[in-house]
Amino acid sequence: MRRMLTLADREEISRGLAESLEFKDIAVRIGRDASVVSREVARHGGRGRYRAVEAERAAGAARSRPKPMAVARCPRLLARVIEWLRRGWSPASIAGRVACDLGGRDACRVSHEAIYQWVYAQPVATLRRELVALRSGRTERRGPRPAPAPRIREPRYLDERPAEVEGRAVPGHWEGDLIIGKGGKTAVASLVERTSRFLILVPLTGRDSLTVSEAIIAAVDLLPVLIKRSLTWDCGSEMALHKDITATGLPVYFAHPHSPWERGSNENLNRIVREFLPKASPSRATPATWPPSPPRSTTDPVRSMPGRNRAKYSPYSSNQMLPPPELAAPCGLGTRRQGASNPHTRWSRASGRSCRSMPRRVAAYRFRR
């Protein structure tokens, strides 16, 4: 426990200052550290004005509890604060005005936090009687919200995934999420393979954990065992039955809360799927109507995906998603010009012109509706 300075220690400090001793020599006399002596002298007037009795009295007053609040120390300051609070001023504005009007008096300086503490310490009845209120109307400080209870029991986070997942060299590791339709009434589950970016869209009849888990199990049931190594999902409650999926041989891992970049492949593919399943329209995600209609073509490139991997235009690639005819007709998909031989040439949806001369990142996102 920290030992406080006594009156005898302060008298010894005063004698040492009168003898022009250094702080380290005075500290040896009283058996304390030199920094303690230095702070004591600086706190009570310095070398020329230090007095033992006055320092003892000031230290006792500083230790007394309860201490008066900063706003109540000066009657003039208290009157100003009450007056400006009645006018609807904020504590920050009051603190700034006090520094200008009463800046010459240290006792009348106050911070906005001190004003908040004074308001919150007053009884509500007193504030109403004095017509004092904050602009927000709060009469007490609300602490931070408690952390919500985990919606998923015993989650396994991606820190526990095999190290081979990060390199994308071994196929079979998937990322998944839900794509919600209009009003949250319909949904589609998207599964993206990290190595090939192969996309599987799973129609759902509901968003509860039982429906989602059964649909995912049915979707991956026909996949070869070699490409069912892991599934990474977000912390949504729809994956509460993740143990049922893990029991089928596809272990489920979870990204950390509020960390969508840990499932980057899935987030990028969901953005593309949103072009064909907008938020303002129902996803029509029922087994009887999915897919809504066959794609118009599997030869013309529609979207290039800038990134580490070069875009591949194959009928089996996730880059080959095409909208149904009724959705794609107004978009004016560009057609390949005669004489174009490079299959990786990007085309503008709006004009049908080649985008090879444009920067890659700009060309990849030049799509208009």
DRENPALO-664423 format. One record per residue (C-alpha): residue in one letter; x, y, z. Coordinates in Angstrom, 2 decimals. Example, Ala and Ser with C-alpha at 12.3 -4.5 7.8 and 13.67 -1.06 7.14 Angstrom:
<drenses>
(drense 'a'; (12.30; -4.50; 7.80));
(drense 's'; (13.67; -1.06; 7.14));
</drenses>
This chain:
<drenses>
(drense 'm'; (0.00; 0.00; 0.00));
(drense 'r'; (1.26; 3.45; -0.87));
(drense 'r'; (2.50; 5.38; 2.17));
(drense 'm'; (1.42; 9.02; 2.21));
(drense 'l'; (3.67; 11.87; 3.28));
(drense 't'; (3.26; 13.02; 6.87));
(drense 'l'; (3.67; 16.49; 8.37));
(drense 'a'; (7.15; 15.49; 9.61));
(drense 'd'; (8.15; 14.46; 6.07));
(drense 'r'; (6.94; 17.78; 4.70));
(drense 'e'; (8.86; 19.73; 7.36));
(drense 'e'; (12.01; 17.83; 6.37));
(drense 'i'; (11.36; 18.68; 2.73));
(drense 's'; (10.94; 22.35; 3.66));
(drense 'r'; (14.27; 22.33; 5.54));
(drense 'g'; (16.02; 20.68; 2.62));
(drense 'l'; (14.69; 23.32; 0.23));
(drense 'a'; (15.91; 26.05; 2.59));
(drense 'e'; (19.36; 24.45; 2.48));
(drense 's'; (19.19; 24.35; -1.37));
(drense 'l'; (19.53; 20.57; -1.43));
(drense 'e'; (18.62; 18.53; -4.49));
(drense 'f'; (15.51; 16.37; -4.52));
(drense 'k'; (17.50; 13.15; -4.38));
(drense 'd'; (19.29; 14.29; -1.21));
(drense 'i'; (16.00; 15.26; 0.45));
(drense 'a'; (14.54; 11.90; -0.59));
(drense 'v'; (17.36; 10.09; 1.20));
(drense 'r'; (16.54; 11.97; 4.41));
(drense 'i'; (12.88; 10.93; 4.45));
(drense 'g'; (13.42; 7.50; 2.91));
(drense 'r'; (11.33; 8.12; -0.19));
(drense 'd'; (11.94; 8.26; -3.92));
(drense 'a'; (13.18; 11.48; -5.52));
(drense 's'; (10.11; 11.59; -7.80));
(drense 'v'; (7.82; 11.74; -4.72));
(drense 'v'; (9.65; 14.80; -3.47));
(drense 's'; (9.63; 16.42; -6.88));
(drense 'r'; (5.85; 16.01; -7.30));
(drense 'e'; (5.19; 17.22; -3.75));
(drense 'v'; (7.16; 20.41; -4.24));
(drense 'a'; (5.67; 21.11; -7.69));
(drense 'r'; (2.13; 20.50; -6.39));
(drense 'h'; (2.42; 23.03; -3.54));
(drense 'g'; (4.10; 26.14; -4.91));
(drense 'g'; (7.59; 25.10; -6.01));
(drense 'r'; (10.95; 25.66; -4.35));
(drense 'g'; (10.38; 29.30; -3.49));
(drense 'r'; (6.82; 29.02; -2.08));
(drense 'y'; (6.68; 25.58; -0.48));
(drense 'r'; (5.46; 25.56; 3.14));
(drense 'a'; (5.01; 22.35; 5.13));
(drense 'v'; (1.85; 23.35; 7.07));
(drense 'e'; (0.05; 24.72; 4.01));
(drense 'a'; (1.00; 21.62; 1.99));
(drense 'e'; (-0.35; 19.36; 4.76));
(drense 'r'; (-3.63; 21.31; 4.88));
(drense 'a'; (-4.04; 21.21; 1.08));
(drense 'a'; (-3.30; 17.49; 0.96));
(drense 'g'; (-5.90; 16.81; 3.63));
(drense 'a'; (-8.52; 18.77; 1.74));
(drense 'a'; (-7.71; 16.89; -1.46));
(drense 'r'; (-8.15; 13.57; 0.34));
(drense 's'; (-11.52; 14.44; 1.85));
(drense 'r'; (-14.55; 12.61; 0.52));
(drense 'p'; (-17.04; 13.31; -0.89));
(drense 'k'; (-15.41; 16.04; -2.90));
(drense 'p'; (-17.49; 18.93; -4.23));
(drense 'm'; (-18.22; 18.68; -7.92));
(drense 'a'; (-16.33; 20.97; -10.25));
(drense 'v'; (-19.46; 22.88; -11.25));
(drense 'a'; (-20.44; 23.54; -7.62));
(drense 'r'; (-17.02; 24.86; -6.52));
(drense 'c'; (-17.72; 28.37; -7.78));
(drense 'p'; (-21.20; 29.96; -7.23));
(drense 'r'; (-20.74; 32.22; -10.22));
(drense 'l'; (-19.89; 29.27; -12.43));
(drense 'l'; (-22.87; 27.27; -11.16));
(drense 'a'; (-25.23; 30.14; -11.94));
(drense 'r'; (-23.87; 30.45; -15.48));
(drense 'v'; (-24.14; 26.70; -16.14));
(drense 'i'; (-27.76; 26.56; -14.94));
(drense 'e'; (-28.68; 29.61; -16.99));
(drense 'w'; (-27.19; 28.25; -20.21));
(drense 'l'; (-28.66; 24.77; -19.68));
(drense 'r'; (-32.09; 26.37; -19.43));
(drense 'r'; (-31.45; 28.04; -22.78));
(drense 'g'; (-30.80; 24.65; -24.34));
(drense 'w'; (-27.03; 24.91; -24.66));
(drense 's'; (-24.96; 21.74; -24.80));
(drense 'p'; (-22.29; 21.07; -22.13));
(drense 'a'; (-19.57; 21.38; -24.79));
(drense 's'; (-20.82; 24.85; -25.75));
(drense 'i'; (-21.03; 25.89; -22.10));
(drense 'a'; (-17.47; 24.72; -21.39));
(drense 'g'; (-16.17; 26.70; -24.35));
(drense 'r'; (-18.08; 29.86; -23.36));
(drense 'v'; (-16.89; 29.61; -19.74));
(drense 'a'; (-13.28; 29.46; -20.90));
(drense 'c'; (-13.81; 32.74; -22.76));
(drense 'd'; (-15.92; 34.63; -20.20));
(drense 'l'; (-14.30; 33.39; -16.97));
(drense 'g'; (-10.93; 32.26; -18.29));
(drense 'g'; (-8.91; 34.31; -15.83));
(drense 'r'; (-10.13; 32.34; -12.81));
(drense 'd'; (-8.98; 28.73; -12.53));
(drense 'a'; (-11.79; 27.88; -10.08));
(drense 'c'; (-14.35; 28.81; -12.73));
(drense 'r'; (-12.92; 26.61; -15.47));
(drense 'v'; (-14.90; 23.48; -16.17));
(drense 's'; (-14.99; 20.74; -18.77));
(drense 'h'; (-18.02; 19.40; -20.57));
(drense 'e'; (-17.60; 16.04; -18.81));
(drense 'a'; (-17.81; 17.78; -15.41));
(drense 'i'; (-21.10; 19.39; -16.47));
(drense 'y'; (-22.48; 16.01; -17.54));
(drense 'q'; (-21.48; 14.47; -14.20));
(drense 'w'; (-23.14; 17.30; -12.29));
(drense 'v'; (-26.40; 16.91; -14.22));
(drense 'y'; (-26.47; 13.14; -13.77));
(drense 'a'; (-25.79; 13.50; -10.02));
(drense 'q'; (-28.87; 15.70; -9.45));
(drense 'p'; (-32.21; 14.12; -8.53));
(drense 'v'; (-34.72; 14.14; -11.36));
(drense 'a'; (-37.18; 16.14; -9.27));
(drense 't'; (-34.56; 18.85; -8.71));
(drense 'l'; (-33.83; 19.11; -12.43));
(drense 'r'; (-37.52; 19.48; -13.24));
(drense 'r'; (-38.04; 22.07; -10.54));
(drense 'e'; (-35.05; 24.10; -11.74));
(drense 'l'; (-36.06; 23.61; -15.40));
(drense 'v'; (-32.62; 22.20; -16.13));
(drense 'a'; (-32.25; 19.50; -18.77));
(drense 'l'; (-29.82; 18.29; -21.36));
(drense 'r'; (-30.68; 18.70; -25.01));
(drense 's'; (-30.88; 14.92; -25.33));
(drense 'g'; (-33.32; 14.69; -22.41));
(drense 'r'; (-31.21; 12.11; -20.58));
(drense 't'; (-31.17; 12.21; -16.78));
(drense 'e'; (-28.72; 9.36; -16.24));
(drense 'r'; (-25.77; 7.90; -18.06));
(drense 'r'; (-26.40; 4.64; -19.79));
(drense 'g'; (-23.49; 2.26; -19.69));
(drense 'p'; (-22.36; 0.09; -22.61));
(drense 'r'; (-24.78; -2.56; -23.68));
(drense 'p'; (-23.95; -6.03; -22.42));
(drense 'a'; (-22.55; -8.38; -24.98));
(drense 'p'; (-25.34; -10.43; -26.55));
(drense 'a'; (-25.47; -14.09; -25.76));
(drense 'p'; (-23.95; -16.25; -28.49));
(drense 'r'; (-26.60; -17.47; -30.92));
(drense 'i'; (-24.52; -20.49; -31.84));
(drense 'r'; (-23.45; -23.02; -29.27));
(drense 'e'; (-19.89; -24.30; -29.30));
(drense 'p'; (-18.79; -22.60; -32.52));
(drense 'r'; (-15.50; -23.52; -34.17));
(drense 'y'; (-13.92; -20.38; -35.58));
(drense 'l'; (-11.76; -20.28; -38.68));
(drense 'd'; (-8.65; -20.14; -36.49));
(drense 'e'; (-9.15; -23.90; -36.15));
(drense 'r'; (-9.36; -24.55; -39.90));
(drense 'p'; (-6.56; -26.52; -41.55));
(drense 'a'; (-3.63; -24.42; -42.75));
(drense 'e'; (-4.20; -25.60; -46.34));
(drense 'v'; (-7.32; -23.43; -46.56));
(drense 'e'; (-5.39; -20.16; -46.73));
(drense 'g'; (-3.34; -21.09; -49.78));
(drense 'r'; (-6.37; -22.03; -51.95));
(drense 'a'; (-4.28; -24.78; -53.49));
(drense 'v'; (-6.40; -27.66; -52.17));
(drense 'p'; (-10.00; -27.67; -53.44));
(drense 'g'; (-12.94; -28.61; -51.30));
(drense 'h'; (-13.09; -25.70; -48.87));
(drense 'w'; (-16.35; -23.72; -49.17));
(drense 'e'; (-17.71; -20.41; -47.98));
(drense 'g'; (-21.41; -19.83; -47.49));
(drense 'd'; (-24.04; -17.24; -46.61));
(drense 'l'; (-27.71; -16.40; -47.11));
(drense 'i'; (-29.04; -14.02; -49.77));
(drense 'i'; (-32.26; -12.56; -48.43));
(drense 'g'; (-35.14; -11.64; -50.72));
(drense 'k'; (-37.75; -8.89; -50.46));
(drense 'g'; (-39.04; -8.27; -46.95));
(drense 'g'; (-36.94; -11.13; -45.59));
(drense 'k'; (-39.60; -13.62; -46.67));
(drense 't'; (-37.48; -15.59; -49.13));
(drense 'a'; (-33.85; -16.60; -49.16));
(drense 'v'; (-31.19; -18.45; -51.12));
(drense 'a'; (-28.06; -20.05; -49.68));
(drense 's'; (-24.89; -19.49; -51.68));
(drense 'l'; (-21.95; -21.89; -51.45));
(drense 'v'; (-18.65; -20.87; -53.09));
(drense 'e'; (-15.64; -23.14; -53.47));
(drense 'r'; (-12.53; -21.14; -52.57));
(drense 't'; (-10.16; -22.59; -55.19));
(drense 's'; (-12.33; -22.68; -58.34));
(drense 'r'; (-14.96; -20.10; -57.25));
(drense 'f'; (-17.57; -22.68; -58.23));
(drense 'l'; (-20.96; -21.47; -57.05));
(drense 'i'; (-23.93; -23.47; -55.79));
(drense 'l'; (-27.21; -21.67; -55.14));
(drense 'v'; (-29.47; -23.58; -52.75));
(drense 'p'; (-33.19; -22.67; -52.75));
(drense 'l'; (-34.75; -22.34; -49.32));
(drense 't'; (-38.33; -22.45; -48.10));
(drense 'g'; (-37.42; -20.72; -44.82));
(drense 'r'; (-34.60; -19.10; -42.90));
(drense 'd'; (-34.70; -21.17; -39.72));
(drense 's'; (-31.76; -23.35; -38.77));
(drense 'l'; (-33.54; -26.64; -39.48));
(drense 't'; (-34.51; -25.65; -43.03));
(drense 'v'; (-31.07; -24.24; -43.85));
(drense 's'; (-29.15; -27.21; -42.47));
(drense 'e'; (-31.31; -29.75; -44.30));
(drense 'a'; (-31.03; -27.83; -47.59));
(drense 'i'; (-27.25; -27.58; -47.35));
(drense 'i'; (-26.91; -31.27; -46.49));
(drense 'a'; (-29.02; -32.16; -49.53));
(drense 'a'; (-27.03; -29.81; -51.79));
(drense 'v'; (-23.61; -31.19; -50.90));
(drense 'd'; (-24.70; -34.81; -50.59));
(drense 'l'; (-23.89; -35.62; -54.22));
(drense 'l'; (-20.48; -33.91; -54.15));
(drense 'p'; (-17.37; -36.12; -54.13));
(drense 'v'; (-15.79; -36.65; -50.75));
(drense 'l'; (-12.53; -35.03; -51.89));
(drense 'i'; (-14.20; -31.64; -52.35));
(drense 'k'; (-16.11; -31.69; -49.07));
(drense 'r'; (-13.37; -30.58; -46.72));
(drense 's'; (-14.80; -27.59; -44.83));
(drense 'l'; (-17.50; -24.91; -44.87));
(drense 't'; (-16.99; -21.40; -43.50));
(drense 'w'; (-20.12; -19.45; -42.51));
(drense 'd'; (-20.87; -16.21; -40.71));
(drense 'c'; (-22.28; -16.08; -37.18));
(drense 'g'; (-25.92; -16.03; -38.27));
(drense 's'; (-28.49; -17.95; -36.25));
(drense 'e'; (-29.46; -19.95; -39.35));
(drense 'm'; (-26.38; -22.10; -38.70));
(drense 'a'; (-27.36; -23.06; -35.15));
(drense 'l'; (-27.55; -26.73; -36.20));
(drense 'h'; (-24.01; -26.73; -37.59));
(drense 'k'; (-23.26; -29.98; -35.80));
(drense 'd'; (-25.74; -31.79; -38.06));
(drense 'i'; (-23.80; -30.63; -41.12));
(drense 't'; (-20.48; -31.53; -39.51));
(drense 'a'; (-21.80; -35.01; -38.83));
(drense 't'; (-22.18; -35.60; -42.59));
(drense 'g'; (-18.43; -35.15; -43.13));
(drense 'l'; (-18.41; -31.41; -43.92));
(drense 'p'; (-16.98; -29.59; -40.86));
(drense 'v'; (-18.40; -26.11; -40.32));
(drense 'y'; (-16.23; -23.19; -39.19));
(drense 'f'; (-17.37; -19.66; -38.39));
(drense 'a'; (-15.87; -16.31; -39.29));
(drense 'h'; (-15.42; -13.88; -36.43));
(drense 'p'; (-18.37; -11.51; -35.75));
(drense 'h'; (-18.49; -8.44; -37.98));
(drense 's'; (-15.62; -9.70; -40.16));
(drense 'p'; (-17.01; -10.24; -43.68));
(drense 'w'; (-13.52; -10.05; -45.21));
(drense 'e'; (-12.81; -13.46; -43.73));
(drense 'r'; (-15.25; -14.85; -46.31));
(drense 'g'; (-14.15; -12.70; -49.21));
(drense 's'; (-14.91; -15.16; -52.02));
(drense 'n'; (-18.48; -15.60; -50.85));
(drense 'e'; (-19.07; -11.86; -50.38));
(drense 'n'; (-17.78; -11.09; -53.89));
(drense 'l'; (-19.97; -13.76; -55.49));
(drense 'n'; (-23.01; -12.60; -53.51));
(drense 'r'; (-22.54; -9.13; -54.93));
(drense 'i'; (-22.74; -10.56; -58.43));
(drense 'v'; (-25.76; -12.72; -57.59));
(drense 'r'; (-27.49; -9.58; -56.33));
(drense 'e'; (-27.59; -8.34; -59.92));
(drense 'f'; (-29.97; -11.17; -60.74));
(drense 'l'; (-31.72; -11.38; -57.35));
(drense 'p'; (-32.14; -7.72; -56.30));
(drense 'k'; (-33.06; -6.86; -52.74));
(drense 'a'; (-36.31; -5.23; -53.85));
(drense 's'; (-37.65; -8.36; -55.51));
(drense 'p'; (-38.49; -11.81; -54.12));
(drense 's'; (-35.88; -14.46; -54.75));
(drense 'r'; (-38.47; -17.02; -55.93));
(drense 'a'; (-36.46; -19.51; -53.94));
(drense 't'; (-38.82; -22.47; -53.89));
(drense 'p'; (-37.85; -25.89; -55.20));
(drense 'a'; (-40.76; -25.84; -57.62));
(drense 't'; (-39.64; -22.66; -59.39));
(drense 'w'; (-35.85; -22.84; -59.06));
(drense 'p'; (-34.04; -22.05; -61.26));
(drense 'p'; (-36.44; -19.36; -62.53));
(drense 's'; (-35.51; -20.03; -66.17));
(drense 'p'; (-32.54; -21.49; -68.06));
(drense 'p'; (-29.72; -19.13; -69.01));
(drense 'r'; (-29.87; -17.65; -72.48));
(drense 's'; (-26.31; -18.49; -73.42));
(drense 't'; (-23.18; -20.15; -72.12));
(drense 't'; (-20.73; -18.72; -74.61));
(drense 'd'; (-20.71; -14.93; -74.24));
(drense 'p'; (-18.78; -13.53; -71.29));
(drense 'v'; (-20.89; -11.45; -68.92));
(drense 'r'; (-18.68; -10.59; -66.00));
(drense 's'; (-14.96; -10.57; -65.36));
(drense 'm'; (-13.73; -10.98; -61.82));
(drense 'p'; (-10.60; -8.93; -61.12));
(drense 'g'; (-8.32; -10.48; -58.54));
(drense 'r'; (-5.53; -13.00; -58.26));
(drense 'n'; (-7.09; -15.48; -60.65));
(drense 'r'; (-7.70; -14.74; -64.31));
(drense 'a'; (-11.34; -14.79; -65.34));
(drense 'k'; (-12.42; -18.07; -66.91));
(drense 'y'; (-15.45; -18.26; -69.19));
(drense 's'; (-16.66; -21.83; -69.07));
(drense 'p'; (-20.20; -23.19; -68.75));
(drense 'y'; (-19.21; -24.54; -65.33));
(drense 's'; (-17.60; -21.40; -63.92));
(drense 's'; (-19.29; -19.12; -61.40));
(drense 'n'; (-18.39; -16.21; -63.69));
(drense 'q'; (-20.84; -17.60; -66.23));
(drense 'm'; (-24.02; -16.66; -64.38));
(drense 'l'; (-26.53; -15.13; -66.77));
(drense 'p'; (-29.84; -13.49; -65.86));
(drense 'p'; (-33.19; -14.91; -66.95));
(drense 'p'; (-34.48; -13.42; -70.22));
(drense 'e'; (-37.12; -11.29; -68.53));
(drense 'l'; (-34.48; -9.72; -66.24));
(drense 'a'; (-31.68; -9.43; -68.76));
(drense 'a'; (-33.66; -8.00; -71.70));
(drense 'p'; (-33.62; -4.36; -70.52));
(drense 'c'; (-29.94; -4.52; -69.63));
(drense 'g'; (-28.68; -4.42; -73.22));
(drense 'l'; (-26.01; -7.07; -72.97));
(drense 'g'; (-23.16; -6.33; -75.32));
(drense 't'; (-22.37; -8.77; -78.11));
(drense 'r'; (-18.94; -9.67; -79.40));
(drense 'r'; (-17.84; -7.56; -82.33));
(drense 'q'; (-16.78; -9.21; -85.52));
(drense 'g'; (-13.07; -9.87; -85.69));
(drense 'a'; (-12.51; -10.01; -81.94));
(drense 's'; (-10.30; -13.00; -81.30));
(drense 'n'; (-9.30; -12.61; -77.66));
(drense 'p'; (-11.78; -14.62; -75.57));
(drense 'h'; (-10.88; -12.62; -72.46));
(drense 't'; (-11.86; -9.27; -73.98));
(drense 'r'; (-14.33; -7.51; -71.69));
(drense 'w'; (-17.43; -5.89; -73.15));
(drense 's'; (-19.59; -3.07; -71.92));
(drense 'r'; (-23.12; -4.05; -71.10));
(drense 'a'; (-24.48; -0.66; -72.07));
(drense 's'; (-22.84; -0.08; -75.44));
(drense 'g'; (-21.36; -3.41; -76.53));
(drense 'r'; (-17.98; -1.77; -77.06));
(drense 's'; (-14.71; -3.37; -76.13));
(drense 'c'; (-13.21; -2.37; -72.82));
(drense 'r'; (-9.66; -3.59; -73.46));
(drense 's'; (-8.34; -0.04; -73.56));
(drense 'm'; (-9.90; 0.73; -70.18));
(drense 'p'; (-8.13; -0.01; -66.90));
(drense 'r'; (-8.86; -3.50; -65.69));
(drense 'r'; (-10.60; -2.48; -62.47));
(drense 'v'; (-12.74; 0.13; -64.24));
(drense 'a'; (-13.67; -2.19; -67.08));
(drense 'a'; (-14.62; -4.99; -64.75));
(drense 'y'; (-17.22; -2.86; -63.05));
(drense 'r'; (-18.63; -1.02; -66.05));
(drense 'f'; (-22.15; -2.37; -65.99));
(drense 'r'; (-25.25; -0.27; -66.29));
(drense 'r'; (-28.91; -1.05; -66.03));
</drenses>
